[in-house]
Amino acid sequence: MLKKLSVKNFRNFKEWIEIDLTTDKAYEFSTKAISDGIVKHGIIYGKNGHGKSNLGLAILDIASHLTDGSLISTVKTNYINANSIDKIAHFKYEFIFDGVDVVYEYGKEKCEQVIYEILTIRGEKVISIDRRISDIAEYRLAGSSALKNDFSGRSISAVKFVGANSLLDENKINQTFLTFLKFVEGMVFFRTLSRAREFQGLVVDSQRISQSIIEQDKLIEFEAFLNSSGIECSLQKAGQDGDEIIEFIFKDRNIEFSQVASTGTMSLGNFYYWYLKLLSGEISFAFIDEFDAYYHFSLSKNIVELVSNLNCQSIITTHNSSLMSNNILRPDCYFVLDDSKLTPLYKLSDRELRKAHNIEKMYRSGAFDE
């Protein structure tokens, strides 16, 4: 799981900002949201333009050079903070897998070009390179000694190179290294607001959403999902094999889903596509950005409860304060982003928060304003 991320000089974050998902609070409610002292499911609030989306893109930056997953195009064109004289964005991730700490630090001038990187497992530096000094990488993983370590003229990550080209000895550190890479491969940032899928990370097929739902034989479940979300409808499959579509069934005629669905219904369709992947176990970490811009508050609550019952780690961004409830998550799982500082809710109040507290009412009245 991801424990912490510190990032500097990336997009709107000129100075260091830390995302700390560790907690020592012993709340006896909503315990499913925490795993071994780490926030498993969290929600981030913040005013418009304060960097909630950029925070998610920072978390998923690691996937841009360690995997072959998708990349949001605007990240390529707007990467380094525009007000900084430093030309390198700096990242430091801290993970834990089966009790073993993994720290991965790197700096990049461009989204897919690593300048330096250091991977440490259980306190031992196992892979490192700093192209500002030398193009020679150092490997200290058992079984990696025969690998080429001269990266002259090559911009590939040394960590990615080792993972793709080595047959490592079987030991705890090497197993943790492979687990780390697998976790990163399953990380994804996605939005459901637009008709086109917009996401970063996670290698996925290029199928249309309707085609994916049909091929997974989930049309009946999708119809039930829409009805449970307040959209009364009947659906059917139409079209030729390999090019099927989903249609709404009406009295006089049937109409293709995408031609008649409202913006909110299309957003639900996009979410359901990702929900199937969340259910499948493909995703290890999901950053879901402002998923509920078109949702009724009760629907937003249902979606959050669906996500918080999943096995993967997740962070959701929203402006919907009705989701701020101890019946959904808990005060160490709600975060406020303000002035390039991310703070859990309980640290914004001198009061000892209990389950009976109406934290939404407190939030709206300014009780958590620093």
Backbone torsions as a table, in degrees:
resi	resn	phi	psi	omega
1	MET	NA	154.8	175.3
2	LEU	-79.5	127.9	177.5
3	LYS	-98.4	-49.7	-175.0
4	LYS	-148.7	156.0	168.7
5	LEU	-143.2	131.0	171.0
6	SER	-115.8	133.7	-176.6
7	VAL	-140.2	143.9	-179.1
8	LYS	-141.8	141.5	173.4
9	ASN	68.4	26.1	177.6
10	PHE	-110.5	119.6	178.7
11	ARG	50.7	-118.7	-175.6
12	ASN	-86.1	1.8	-179.2
13	PHE	-97.2	88.0	-178.8
14	LYS	-70.8	-44.3	179.3
15	GLU	-99.9	171.2	-179.3
16	TRP	-60.2	135.9	169.6
17	ILE	-130.3	140.4	-176.8
18	GLU	-115.6	134.2	171.0
19	ILE	-106.5	105.9	-176.0
20	ASP	-110.4	110.4	-177.6
21	LEU	-99.0	9.7	176.9
22	THR	-84.7	153.1	178.5
23	THR	-150.1	146.0	175.0
24	ASP	-117.0	13.6	179.6
25	LYS	-76.1	143.9	-175.5
26	ALA	-113.0	43.5	177.1
27	TYR	-60.3	138.4	-178.5
28	GLU	-100.5	29.7	176.6
29	PHE	-139.7	158.5	-178.4
30	SER	48.4	41.8	-174.5
31	THR	-68.6	-20.5	-179.9
32	LYS	-65.2	-16.5	-177.9
33	ALA	-80.2	-7.2	-178.2
34	ILE	-123.0	142.0	175.8
35	SER	-136.2	114.9	178.1
36	ASP	51.7	44.4	176.5
37	GLY	76.6	16.0	178.6
38	ILE	-125.2	138.0	176.7
39	VAL	-65.3	117.3	178.4
40	LYS	-88.8	-35.8	178.5
41	HIS	-133.6	121.6	-177.1
42	GLY	-135.5	162.5	177.8
43	ILE	-130.6	135.4	-180.0
44	ILE	-112.5	131.3	174.1
45	TYR	-111.7	156.3	176.9
46	GLY	174.0	153.7	-179.8
47	LYS	-67.8	160.7	178.0
48	ASN	-59.8	137.7	176.1
49	GLY	81.2	5.7	-179.1
50	HIS	-91.5	-5.7	170.2
51	GLY	109.2	20.8	179.5
52	LYS	-61.4	-46.5	179.4
53	SER	-65.4	-41.2	179.1
54	ASN	-63.8	-30.4	176.0
55	LEU	-63.7	-42.6	176.8
56	GLY	-65.3	-40.7	178.2
57	LEU	-66.5	-31.7	175.6
58	ALA	-65.4	-45.3	178.7
59	ILE	-60.0	-40.1	-177.7
60	LEU	-85.9	-0.5	178.7
61	ASP	-57.9	-35.2	-178.2
62	ILE	-56.1	-32.8	-178.4
63	ALA	-74.6	-20.2	-175.3
64	SER	-68.8	-22.2	179.0
65	HIS	-123.0	-9.3	177.6
66	LEU	-100.3	-12.0	179.8
67	THR	-130.7	174.6	175.8
68	ASP	-103.2	22.9	-177.8
69	GLY	-73.2	179.7	-176.7
70	SER	-74.7	160.3	-177.9
71	LEU	-137.4	128.0	176.5
72	ILE	-68.0	127.6	-168.9
73	SER	-60.5	-34.7	-177.1
74	THR	-66.9	-20.3	178.1
75	VAL	-68.1	-34.9	179.2
76	LYS	-66.2	-39.7	-174.2
77	THR	-87.3	-17.6	-178.3
78	ASN	-136.4	82.1	-171.6
79	TYR	-110.0	-59.8	-178.9
80	ILE	-79.6	143.2	176.5
81	ASN	-56.5	128.8	-172.4
82	ALA	-71.8	-18.9	-178.0
83	ASN	-97.9	3.4	-175.0
84	SER	-101.4	146.6	174.0
85	ILE	-87.8	-13.9	175.9
86	ASP	-73.3	129.9	-176.7
87	LYS	-98.2	9.3	-179.3
88	ILE	-124.3	132.8	171.4
89	ALA	-88.6	133.8	-174.1
90	HIS	-113.6	137.9	-177.8
91	PHE	-134.7	142.6	172.5
92	LYS	-139.8	111.4	179.3
93	TYR	-101.0	144.0	172.4
94	GLU	-127.3	123.4	179.3
95	PHE	-120.7	167.5	168.8
96	ILE	-141.6	131.4	179.4
97	PHE	-132.0	117.1	-179.0
98	ASP	50.7	42.0	176.5
99	GLY	82.7	0.3	-178.7
100	VAL	-104.6	126.4	179.3
101	ASP	-81.6	136.8	176.2
102	VAL	-125.4	126.6	178.0
103	VAL	-120.1	127.4	-179.0
104	TYR	-127.4	115.3	179.3
105	GLU	-115.3	139.9	176.0
106	TYR	-159.1	165.6	174.9
107	GLY	-135.7	145.3	-177.8
108	LYS	-139.7	142.8	172.0
109	GLU	-87.2	-32.5	178.1
110	LYS	-131.2	162.9	-172.5
111	CYS	-55.9	-37.3	-174.3
112	GLU	-111.0	13.6	-175.9
113	GLN	-122.5	106.3	-178.1
114	VAL	-83.5	129.3	177.6
115	ILE	-92.4	-45.9	175.8
116	TYR	-142.5	153.5	175.0
117	GLU	-156.4	143.8	178.8
118	ILE	-136.3	122.1	176.7
119	LEU	-112.1	124.2	-178.9
120	THR	-121.3	129.6	178.5
121	ILE	-124.5	125.0	-178.5
122	ARG	52.8	40.7	177.0
123	GLY	80.4	0.5	-178.0
124	GLU	-109.8	125.7	177.7
125	LYS	-70.7	118.0	-173.8
126	VAL	-110.3	-26.5	176.7
127	ILE	-144.2	134.5	177.5
128	SER	-155.8	150.0	173.2
129	ILE	-159.2	143.5	174.5
130	ASP	-136.8	99.5	-175.7
131	ARG	-67.9	-13.0	175.6
132	ARG	-71.0	-20.4	-178.6
133	ILE	-111.1	-44.3	-175.5
134	SER	-159.2	152.8	176.1
135	ASP	-92.3	9.3	-179.5
136	ILE	-95.2	125.2	178.3
137	ALA	-92.3	155.6	175.4
138	GLU	-113.8	130.5	177.4
139	TYR	-117.5	136.5	176.3
140	ARG	-133.9	29.6	174.0
141	LEU	-95.1	132.8	-179.5
142	ALA	-61.3	120.4	-178.7
143	GLY	104.6	-0.5	-177.4
144	SER	-103.8	0.4	-172.1
145	SER	-64.4	-26.8	-177.3
146	ALA	-84.3	-6.0	-177.7
147	LEU	-73.5	145.8	175.0
148	LYS	-65.1	133.7	-178.1
149	ASN	-121.4	8.3	177.2
150	ASP	-93.8	112.4	-176.0
151	PHE	-103.9	24.5	177.7
152	SER	-57.9	126.1	178.5
153	GLY	76.2	5.4	179.7
154	ARG	-123.5	133.1	-177.0
155	SER	-99.7	1.6	-178.0
156	ILE	-62.2	146.9	175.3
157	SER	-64.4	135.3	176.6
158	ALA	-64.7	-35.9	178.5
159	VAL	-64.8	-44.8	178.2
160	LYS	-63.9	-40.0	-179.4
161	PHE	-61.2	-45.7	-179.9
162	VAL	-63.6	-44.1	-179.1
163	GLY	-62.9	-33.0	-176.2
164	ALA	-87.9	-18.9	-169.8
165	ASN	-123.2	3.0	-175.1
166	SER	-113.9	151.2	169.9
167	LEU	-114.4	91.4	-170.2
168	LEU	-79.9	153.4	174.7
169	ASP	-63.8	156.7	179.0
170	GLU	-86.0	109.7	172.7
171	ASN	-156.7	174.2	-173.1
172	LYS	-63.8	-42.6	-178.3
173	ILE	-66.0	-44.1	179.2
174	ASN	-64.6	-39.1	177.7
175	GLN	-64.1	-39.3	177.5
176	THR	-65.3	-38.9	176.9
177	PHE	-58.7	-45.8	-180.0
178	LEU	-68.4	-36.6	176.8
179	THR	-64.4	-40.9	176.5
180	PHE	-58.5	-48.2	-179.9
181	LEU	-63.4	-39.7	179.1
182	LYS	-64.3	-39.9	178.4
183	PHE	-62.1	-45.7	-179.1
184	VAL	-63.7	-37.9	178.0
185	GLU	-60.8	-27.3	-178.4
186	GLY	-95.4	6.7	179.6
187	MET	-83.5	144.2	-180.0
188	VAL	-151.8	143.4	169.0
189	PHE	-111.8	127.8	176.2
190	PHE	-145.7	154.9	173.8
191	ARG	-118.9	153.0	177.9
192	THR	-120.2	12.1	-172.1
193	LEU	-75.7	-30.8	-173.2
194	SER	-104.4	167.0	178.4
195	ARG	-72.7	-24.6	176.3
196	ALA	-92.9	143.9	176.9
197	ARG	-70.7	126.0	178.2
198	GLU	-121.2	112.7	-175.2
199	PHE	-154.6	165.4	176.3
200	GLN	-136.7	140.9	-177.6
201	GLY	91.6	-173.2	174.1
202	LEU	43.7	111.5	176.0
203	VAL	-70.2	118.4	179.7
204	VAL	-129.0	163.6	179.1
205	ASP	-72.6	167.6	-177.8
206	SER	-99.9	17.9	180.0
207	GLN	-64.8	151.8	168.7
208	ARG	-65.2	154.3	-178.7
209	ILE	-59.4	-44.7	-179.8
210	SER	-61.7	-40.8	179.4
211	GLN	-63.8	-40.7	-179.9
212	SER	-63.9	-44.1	179.5
213	ILE	-63.2	-41.8	-179.1
214	ILE	-66.8	-46.5	-176.6
215	GLU	-66.8	-26.1	176.0
216	GLN	-87.1	4.4	179.1
217	ASP	56.9	45.1	-176.8
218	LYS	-115.1	18.6	-176.6
219	LEU	-65.5	-42.4	179.5
220	ILE	-63.6	-42.7	178.9
221	GLU	-65.2	-37.3	178.7
222	PHE	-64.8	-42.4	176.8
223	GLU	-60.6	-43.9	178.8
224	ALA	-64.2	-37.8	178.4
225	PHE	-62.6	-44.4	179.6
226	LEU	-65.1	-42.7	-179.9
227	ASN	-64.9	-40.0	178.5
228	SER	-68.8	-19.4	178.3
229	SER	-89.8	5.1	177.0
230	GLY	94.9	6.5	179.1
231	ILE	-105.4	98.1	-177.4
232	GLU	-74.6	119.8	-175.6
233	CYS	-161.0	163.1	169.1
234	SER	-126.5	137.9	-176.1
235	LEU	-121.7	155.5	172.5
236	GLN	-146.7	161.0	176.0
237	LYS	-90.5	142.4	177.1
238	ALA	-145.1	168.8	178.1
239	GLY	96.8	175.1	-177.9
240	GLN	-81.7	157.7	176.6
241	ASP	-55.3	132.8	-179.8
242	GLY	86.2	-11.3	179.8
243	ASP	-139.8	39.4	-177.6
244	GLU	-72.7	156.7	175.6
245	ILE	-129.3	165.3	173.9
246	ILE	-105.3	133.3	179.7
247	GLU	-120.1	144.6	165.6
248	PHE	-77.8	136.5	178.0
249	ILE	-95.1	118.7	175.9
250	PHE	-115.6	174.3	-176.6
251	LYS	-63.3	-48.2	-173.3
252	ASP	-92.1	-30.5	-178.3
253	ARG	-161.1	168.3	178.3
254	ASN	-108.8	144.9	-177.3
255	ILE	-128.8	137.6	179.8
256	GLU	-56.6	139.6	-175.4
257	PHE	-50.3	-49.9	-173.9
258	SER	-69.6	-17.8	-177.3
259	GLN	-84.5	-20.2	-174.6
260	VAL	-124.8	-14.0	-177.5
261	ALA	-66.7	140.1	175.7
262	SER	-71.8	170.7	177.9
263	THR	-58.6	-43.0	179.1
264	GLY	-64.7	-38.5	179.3
265	THR	-69.0	-39.0	176.2
266	MET	-63.3	-39.1	177.7
267	SER	-62.0	-39.5	176.7
268	LEU	-64.4	-38.2	176.7
269	GLY	-62.8	-42.4	177.2
270	ASN	-62.9	-42.8	179.0
271	PHE	-62.7	-42.5	-176.8
272	TYR	-62.2	-36.9	176.0
273	TYR	-56.0	-47.3	-179.7
274	TRP	-73.1	-32.4	179.4
275	TYR	-62.3	-37.3	176.5
276	LEU	-62.1	-38.0	177.6
277	LYS	-70.5	-36.9	175.9
278	LEU	-62.9	-40.9	178.6
279	LEU	-66.9	-34.2	-174.4
280	SER	-71.1	-17.2	-176.9
281	GLY	89.4	3.5	178.7
282	GLU	-65.8	-30.0	-171.7
283	ILE	-100.6	129.2	177.5
284	SER	-96.6	-32.7	-178.2
285	PHE	-145.7	126.9	-179.5
286	ALA	-123.6	125.8	171.1
287	PHE	-106.6	111.0	-174.3
288	ILE	-106.7	112.1	-168.3
289	ASP	-94.8	117.9	175.9
290	GLU	41.5	57.1	-173.9
291	PHE	-67.9	-23.5	-165.9
292	ASP	-113.7	29.3	-177.2
293	ALA	-61.0	-27.4	-177.6
294	TYR	-112.2	14.6	-173.5
295	TYR	-101.3	147.4	166.7
296	HIS	-66.5	150.3	-173.8
297	PHE	-61.1	-32.9	179.6
298	SER	-69.1	-34.9	177.0
299	LEU	-68.3	-41.2	177.7
300	SER	-57.4	-42.9	178.9
301	LYS	-61.2	-44.0	180.0
302	ASN	-61.9	-39.7	-179.6
303	ILE	-65.8	-44.8	179.4
304	VAL	-61.7	-40.6	178.9
305	GLU	-65.6	-36.2	175.4
306	LEU	-61.0	-48.2	-177.6
307	VAL	-65.9	-40.3	-175.7
308	SER	-73.4	-7.8	174.6
309	ASN	-94.9	-0.3	-179.2
310	LEU	-85.3	164.2	-176.6
311	ASN	-82.3	-22.9	-176.6
312	CYS	-76.7	162.7	174.1
313	GLN	-80.9	141.5	-176.8
314	SER	-145.2	148.6	170.6
315	ILE	-133.5	133.7	-179.5
316	ILE	-119.7	140.3	171.5
317	THR	-108.4	145.1	-178.1
318	THR	-162.5	163.8	168.8
319	HIS	-107.8	0.7	-172.5
320	ASN	-82.4	100.1	-176.4
321	SER	-72.2	-14.5	178.7
322	SER	-67.4	-15.7	177.2
323	LEU	-81.4	-8.8	-178.7
324	MET	-83.9	88.1	-174.8
325	SER	-146.0	140.0	176.3
326	ASN	-70.6	-10.4	174.8
327	ASN	-83.1	-12.2	178.9
328	ILE	-104.5	-60.1	176.4
329	LEU	-125.5	-139.2	-179.2
330	ARG	-155.1	165.9	-170.9
331	PRO	-61.4	-19.2	176.2
332	ASP	-90.5	2.9	177.8
333	CYS	-108.6	-8.3	175.1
334	TYR	-101.1	132.0	-176.5
335	PHE	-125.5	149.8	175.6
336	VAL	-120.1	127.1	177.2
337	LEU	-100.5	119.9	-178.4
338	ASP	-151.7	130.0	178.5
339	ASP	52.1	47.7	178.2
340	SER	56.9	36.5	176.6
341	LYS	-138.0	126.7	-179.7
342	LEU	-105.6	120.3	-173.3
343	THR	-129.8	132.0	174.1
344	PRO	-67.4	150.1	-171.8
345	LEU	-56.9	-41.4	-174.4
346	TYR	-65.1	-23.2	178.9
347	LYS	-82.2	-5.3	-180.0
348	LEU	-97.1	6.6	-179.8
349	SER	-138.5	144.4	175.6
350	ASP	-81.8	-11.3	-178.6
351	ARG	-80.8	147.9	173.5
352	GLU	-82.6	106.3	-174.5
353	LEU	-74.4	134.7	179.1
354	ARG	-121.1	169.6	-177.7
355	LYS	-59.9	-34.9	-176.8
356	ALA	-71.1	-16.1	-179.6
357	HIS	-67.2	137.5	173.7
358	ASN	-88.3	88.1	-172.9
359	ILE	-70.9	-24.1	174.7
360	GLU	-65.5	-46.9	179.8
361	LYS	-61.5	-40.3	177.8
362	MET	-63.3	-42.3	-179.1
363	TYR	-63.6	-46.0	-177.3
364	ARG	-69.0	-25.7	180.0
365	SER	-87.4	-2.3	177.8
366	GLY	90.2	14.0	-178.0
367	ALA	-65.1	-20.5	-178.8
368	PHE	-107.0	10.7	178.0
369	ASP	-75.1	127.9	179.8
370	GLU	-75.5	NA	NA
